[in-house]
Amino acid sequence: MQHDQRETLIHMANQIATNLQSSNDAATGVRNHLEKFWARSMKERLIGCLDDADCALNPIARQAVEQMAEQRRQTS
């Protein structure tokens, strides 16, 4: 996936987080949405960007992606 596609994924994840930010557990809501509707390759791309300095996930989206990463570590 090209860099601009990664930026698009980050933007989309941030939009989902913004839309769900007023819910009780926004990060879990974002994670559930990503797990349900996003392709595996899209989720893996977001997980891969967590350690990058230029990964501009907002705090809620970052927490959701970190939850996905942790879940994958536990199941592998």
Backbone bond lengths (Angstrom), bond angles and torsions (degrees), N, CA, C in turn:
res aa  C-N    CA-C-N  psi(-1)  N-CA   C-N-CA  omega(-1)  CA-C   N-CA-C  phi
1 M - - - 1.434 - - 1.530 108.54 -
2 Q 1.261 116.95 137.28 1.446 121.17 -178.91 1.529 111.21 -76.57
3 H 1.334 114.46 162.08 1.454 120.49 -178.19 1.530 111.84 -56.63
4 D 1.327 117.70 -43.27 1.469 119.23 -178.59 1.522 111.50 -66.26
5 Q 1.320 117.78 -29.08 1.464 120.37 175.65 1.525 109.98 -69.18
6 R 1.334 117.03 -37.87 1.459 120.26 176.95 1.524 109.48 -62.68
7 E 1.319 116.69 -42.75 1.462 120.55 178.25 1.528 110.84 -61.33
8 T 1.317 116.89 -36.50 1.463 120.89 177.18 1.523 110.48 -64.70
9 L 1.323 117.54 -42.29 1.466 121.00 178.09 1.521 110.69 -63.22
10 I 1.316 116.88 -42.84 1.461 121.08 178.24 1.526 109.72 -61.49
11 H 1.317 116.24 -45.38 1.470 120.66 179.04 1.533 110.62 -59.56
12 M 1.319 116.80 -45.10 1.468 120.65 -179.39 1.530 110.79 -64.46
13 A 1.332 117.60 -43.68 1.470 120.72 178.55 1.518 110.41 -62.26
14 N 1.327 117.37 -40.04 1.457 120.87 177.79 1.529 111.57 -64.90
15 Q 1.331 117.19 -37.29 1.471 120.35 177.16 1.523 110.80 -64.02
16 I 1.333 116.73 -42.99 1.464 120.55 178.41 1.524 109.42 -61.23
17 A 1.332 116.05 -44.27 1.470 120.51 179.07 1.523 110.94 -61.35
18 T 1.311 117.34 -41.72 1.463 120.93 178.31 1.521 111.03 -62.08
19 N 1.323 116.39 -42.47 1.462 120.68 -179.95 1.522 112.66 -66.12
20 L 1.332 117.12 -29.67 1.465 121.16 -176.45 1.527 113.29 -102.85
21 Q 1.321 117.82 3.99 1.462 120.61 -171.86 1.521 114.47 -61.98
22 S 1.305 118.03 -23.18 1.467 119.30 -179.08 1.527 112.93 -88.88
23 S 1.317 118.04 -3.12 1.467 119.71 178.64 1.527 110.14 -76.92
24 N 1.314 116.40 162.40 1.465 121.55 -176.09 1.516 113.05 -58.28
25 D 1.307 117.56 -46.57 1.469 121.42 179.34 1.520 107.81 -126.33
26 A 1.310 115.27 77.19 1.466 121.77 -173.61 1.521 112.29 -59.46
27 A 1.331 117.51 -41.87 1.465 120.08 -177.56 1.528 111.05 -62.50
28 T 1.310 117.02 -41.35 1.467 119.81 178.13 1.522 110.12 -66.54
29 G 1.316 117.41 -37.54 1.461 120.22 176.35 1.510 112.09 -62.61
30 V 1.316 116.54 -42.32 1.472 120.61 176.85 1.519 109.96 -63.59
31 R 1.328 116.30 -47.52 1.469 119.74 179.01 1.522 111.02 -57.67
32 N 1.319 117.44 -45.93 1.465 120.29 179.64 1.529 111.14 -60.49
33 H 1.322 116.28 -41.23 1.462 119.99 178.87 1.532 110.28 -62.90
34 L 1.321 116.48 -47.52 1.469 119.90 -179.64 1.521 110.89 -61.73
35 E 1.322 116.83 -44.51 1.470 120.37 -179.34 1.530 111.18 -62.57
36 K 1.312 116.37 -37.88 1.470 120.47 -175.40 1.525 113.21 -78.65
37 F 1.323 117.34 -39.54 1.461 119.76 -168.71 1.528 115.76 -111.44
38 W 1.299 118.85 -16.38 1.464 120.74 -175.92 1.521 111.33 -97.05
39 A 1.306 115.65 145.32 1.464 121.66 176.39 1.524 109.44 -66.54
40 R 1.315 115.07 151.65 1.463 120.86 -179.95 1.533 111.51 -54.19
41 S 1.320 116.63 -41.93 1.463 120.30 -178.54 1.529 111.44 -62.72
42 M 1.313 116.99 -35.55 1.462 121.33 178.80 1.530 110.21 -67.14
43 K 1.327 116.08 -44.62 1.468 120.65 179.58 1.525 110.52 -65.06
44 E 1.316 117.13 -42.25 1.457 120.75 179.58 1.524 111.17 -63.70
45 R 1.303 117.16 -35.95 1.465 121.27 177.80 1.530 110.55 -63.82
46 L 1.328 116.82 -42.76 1.467 119.81 177.46 1.522 111.39 -65.64
47 I 1.307 117.05 -43.54 1.466 120.43 178.58 1.530 109.21 -60.33
48 G 1.321 116.72 -40.52 1.453 120.88 -179.54 1.508 114.08 -65.00
49 C 1.296 117.78 -22.73 1.466 119.87 -177.84 1.517 113.11 -87.97
50 L 1.323 119.07 -5.89 1.465 121.07 -175.60 1.527 112.62 -56.96
51 D 1.307 117.93 -35.84 1.460 121.04 -177.07 1.525 113.46 -87.91
52 D 1.320 117.21 -4.86 1.460 121.11 -179.34 1.527 110.58 -81.25
53 A 1.316 116.38 135.22 1.461 121.55 -179.41 1.527 112.00 -62.61
54 D 1.327 116.69 -29.00 1.471 119.55 -177.28 1.526 113.25 -95.49
55 C 1.314 117.41 15.88 1.468 121.32 177.90 1.526 107.73 -80.74
56 A 1.320 116.10 105.10 1.467 122.33 -170.52 1.524 113.35 -93.93
57 L 1.325 117.35 39.91 1.458 119.65 174.61 1.518 109.08 -68.76
58 N 1.337 116.19 137.90 1.458 118.05 175.69 1.532 108.25 -73.32
59 P 1.328 118.71 166.59 1.467 120.47 -173.36 1.528 114.80 -55.60
60 I 1.314 117.96 -39.96 1.468 120.21 -179.75 1.522 110.67 -68.76
61 A 1.319 116.95 -46.18 1.462 120.55 178.92 1.521 110.33 -63.11
62 R 1.323 117.53 -41.01 1.472 121.21 179.00 1.526 110.17 -61.29
63 Q 1.315 116.70 -44.22 1.461 119.77 178.94 1.524 110.68 -61.34
64 A 1.322 117.52 -41.55 1.463 121.39 178.91 1.524 110.77 -62.59
65 V 1.314 117.35 -44.27 1.472 121.21 -179.57 1.527 109.71 -68.13
66 E 1.320 117.75 -36.97 1.465 120.51 175.72 1.526 110.80 -63.75
67 Q 1.328 117.04 -38.18 1.470 120.73 176.06 1.530 110.66 -61.97
68 M 1.340 116.64 -42.87 1.470 119.86 177.81 1.519 110.54 -62.24
69 A 1.321 116.71 -43.49 1.470 121.00 -179.68 1.524 110.26 -61.58
70 E 1.324 116.69 -44.55 1.460 120.83 179.15 1.525 111.12 -63.28
71 Q 1.312 117.10 -41.89 1.463 121.06 178.60 1.526 110.49 -61.05
72 R 1.315 117.82 -40.07 1.467 121.50 179.22 1.531 110.91 -67.90
73 R 1.337 117.19 -37.98 1.473 120.20 177.41 1.504 110.47 -63.64
74 Q 1.325 117.66 -38.91 1.452 121.67 -178.28 1.523 113.07 -71.00
75 T 1.332 116.69 -30.32 1.469 119.79 -177.02 1.527 113.20 -93.86
76 S 1.322 117.23 -5.63 1.471 117.66 -179.64 1.508 112.03 -103.75
